[in-house]
Amino acid sequence: MPVVQRPYVPPEDQTPHEETYARPGDTQQTNESSSLDPITFYADSMHIFSSLYSAVLFFGEQMEEREPILRARIKVSPQMLKAIALLTAKHVREYENAVGPITLPEQVYSAWELDGEGNHDHA
């Protein structure tokens, strides 16, 4: 069975509503079961929705024979989105210099429509 990489796409491509965001560390929460511990999860699927003033990063987890399930939504400024891209690219370069090239299946590039971008190394 071939591996299929599908980006997480929110239902009906809608952006989340602010009142549904989790706010770890928010001292105004009255829920006594809430914790100040950071949230840790595994993600192998993502989608980015951006507008003029913000971007929302959706991280999901692939489920066998099902659409990915949403694990986290993170809202950032366009400036932070660029900083994330630069820092992530730096870490990937350092990893590849130390360990070797990371190869991705062609489906990843086509799913995210990256074929015309020219900044990736794949066969």
Disulfide bonds with the S-S distance in Angstrom:
none
